Amino acid sequence: MGSHEMEELPTLLEAHNVNVMGTGEELVVLGHGFGTDQSVWKHILPHLVDNYRIILYDNMGAGTTDPEYFSFQRYSTLHGYADDLLSILDELEIESCIFVGHSVAGMVGCLASIERPFLFSKIIMISASPRYLNDADYFGGFEQEDLNQLFLAMQSNFKAWVSGFAPLAVGADIESPAVQEFGRTFFNIRPDIAFSVAKTVFQSDLRCILAQVSVPCHILQSSKDLAVPVVVSDYLHHSLGGPTVVEILQTEGHLPQLSSPEVVIPVLKRHIAGNIEV
């Protein structure tokens, strides 16, 4: 047996690049969205580590993870990511945490909380949506034809698609540091994996599970977001099963923690520290 064959597989925590930092009693888990990795929290982190213990991790398929561990079948639904989150928290022997989920991670947190409600004292969602497609009596922001065009563009020239999509998603011009940063993390993803994840995320419909979410949910949403219309935050507010609160951020774009950290930081700190008045 060659030495290469003797190499051990990385642990779950290594595979997801799990980082634990900070000094507080209370645990805050930060989950990132599609096209990014845990570095999307870089502006936020310094403002939390003095008061909280922070857990960061990368979704499987992010450019910072080994593509060999990405299972196209497992991640064909968002349940695969929810199972990963629960496994990471189990591995760290976490009994209770606040989960902050950006974009699709907001819905991943909801799915995980249905399985294990006592594990999450609250969920804070930033730019989250249960469905991106329009439907009768529901405005998600996209028609199927829009998504078909998006998928086609991704497949035909991934780099060109990312270069066009990044400024639209961030809501800033191509020269802005936030757009450059989002482009960087997106380019790191293997194109076939990015395409598969895009289909899973954009075609998902989790409206039917929202009533089962009993954990308090804080919904933070940019006032202008290409991927998530403001009305979606209102839909979540009325559809989630537990106590909810909505705060519309005076920001533009789908990644406000990257493009407008000065707005997001005080709001996020307030929602982490405060409870929903019932």
N, C-alpha and C positions, 0 to 999 in steps of 0.2 A: 504494500500500500504506500503510495507516494505521500510526501508530507502535505501536499496540497489537499489530498482527500481527507487528511486527518484534521484539517481546520474546522473549528467549531462554527456552527451557525451563530449569527449574532443573537443576543437576547431580544425579547420584545422591546425593551426600553432602548436598546442600541439601534434596533431597526427603525424605530420612530424618532431617533435623536432626542430622547426625552431629557429635558433640563429642569432641575429644581433649584430655585434660588429665592433669596429674600429671607426675612427674619420673623415675620408675624405669626400669630397663632392661627389666623384664618387662612384657608387655602383658596387660591384663585387659579383656575385652569383656563388657559387661553387657547382656543381652537381657531385655526386660520381657514380661509376660504380657497376656492379654486383659483389656480394660477399663482398662488403665493406659497410661502412656507412660514415657519415661526418668526422669521426676520421681519415680517409685516408689523410686528408689535414693537419694533426697536425704539420708536419715539415714546411709547407708552410705558415701557418697562421701568425706566429710571424713576418714574413717579409712583410706582407701586411697591418696589422691592423693600422699602423701609418699613412698610406697614403690613405686608402680607407675604405669605409663602407662595411663590408663583410656580406653576407647572406649565412648561411649554413642550409641545411635541409637533412633529410633522405628520400630516396625513400620508398614508402610503400612496405613492405615485407622485408626490411632490418632487421637485428636481433635486432635493437634498437626500432623497431616499434611494435605495438600490432598486432599479427597475425590475430586477429579477424577482423581487418579493411582491410585485404588483400582480394580483390575480384578477384577470378581466371578469371572471365569473363572480367572484366575491364582491367586487366593487361595481357590479352592474346595478345594484340598488344601494341606497344610502344606509341600509341596515348593516352592511359590512363595516362602514366607518363607525357606526354606533357601537358595534361589538368591539372594535379596536379600542375605542375610548374607554369602555367598561373594563377591558382587559388591562389597559395601562393603569387605571385607577386601582384595580385589584392588585396588580403587581406591586404598586407603591403602598398598598394597604391603607388606602384613603377611605375614611368612613363618611365624610361630609365635605362638600366643596361648593364654591360658587363657580359656575361655568359661564365663561364669556365666549360666545360663538360668533365669528364673523361670517356673513353670507351663508353658504351652505352648512357651515358648522353650527349655526343657530338651530337648524332643523335636525342635525345630527344629535345635538344636545337634547332636543325634545324627544327623539326616539329613545335615546339612552335613559332619559328620565321616566319614560313609561315603563321600561323594564325594571328600573331601580329608583323609585321616587325619593327614597330616604337618603340617597347618595348626594342629591343636589339640593342645597338650601334655596338656591334661586338660579335662574338662567337669565343672562343678559345677552340679548341678540343685537347685533349691529348689521344692518342691511340684509336682513333675512327675508326669505320668501318661501311659502309652502308650494307655490306653483308659478312658473314663469309664463305659461301659455294662457292666453285669454280663453274664457269659457262663457257659457250663458250665465249672466249675473255675476261674472267675476272678471276683473281686469288685472291680468298678470304682466302686461306690457308687450308680449310677443304673440304674433300669429305663427302657425306652423310653418308657413312659407318663409318667414323671417329666419326661423331656426334652421330650416333646410339650407338656406343660403349661407348661414353662418357655418354649418357643418361642412358644406361644399368648399367654402373658402379655406377652412382649416386644413382640409385634406389636400387641396390643390397646391397651396404654398403657405406652410405653417408660419414661417418667419414674417412674410408679408402680412398675414392675417394678424399676428400679434402686434406688429408695428402699427396697424390701423386700429386695432381693438383697444390697446392700452390707453391712449389718450381719451377715447370715448368713455371707457369704464371709469377712469380716474376723474374725468371732467376737467382736464387741464391740457395745455398744449404739450407737444412732443418733447420740448426742451425741459419741462419741469422735472425736478428731482424725483417726485412721486411717480411720474409716468416712466421715467428711466428705471426706477427701482422695480416697478411692477413688470415692466418688460424684461428686466434681468431675470426675475424669478420664473417668469413664464417661459422664457427661452431655455431655461434649465430643464424643463420637463420634456421627456421623450415624446415626440409628436403623436405617436400612436396611442400613448397613454393619455395625453392631453385630450385627444379626440374622444376617446372612450369615456373619460370623466365628464367632458362637456355634455355628451349625450345623456349620461346618467343624471347630471345635475339639471340640465335645462328641460329634460322630459319628465322630471319627477313631479309627482302630485301627492302631497302629504296633507291635503285639506282634511281628509277623513280621519286622521289620527289626532288632530289638534285638541278635540274635546277630551281626549284621554290624558292630556298633559295637566297634571294637578299642581305641579311645582310653580311658585310665583315666577312670572316672566316679565322682564323689563325690556321693552322694545325701543331701540334707538335707530333712527332712520334719517338719512340725509334728505333735505327738502327737495333736492334734484338728483336723481339717480337713474342712469340709463337702464340698469338691470332690474331695479325694483321701484315701481311707481309708489308715491306716498300713500295712496289708498290701500296698499297691501298692509301697511302697519295698522291701519284701522280694521282691516279684515282679521288680522291676527288678534288684535285687541278683543274683538267680539267672539272669536272662535275658540280661543284657548280655554281649557277647562278650569284653570286655577286663576288666582288674582293676577291682573296684568296692569301695567302702566306703560304709556307711550310718551316718548319725548322726540320731537322732530328737531334735528340738528340744523343749524343755519350753515350748512355745508353743501358743497356740490360734489357728486361722485360716489362711487360704490365702495371706495376704500378710504373713508374719512380719517381713519387712524394713521394713514400714510400721508394723505394730502392736507389735512387740517388738524394735526395733533393738538394744536393750541385750543381748539374748540372741544375736541373729544376728551382730552385729559380731565378737565374739571367735572364734566358731565359723568364720565365713566366712574370716577372716584366717588361721586355723590351716589350713584346707583349701586356701587359695590357696598358702600357703607350703610345706605339707608334701606328701610323696608317699605313695602307697599302698604299704604293706609287702606284698610278694608272697612 
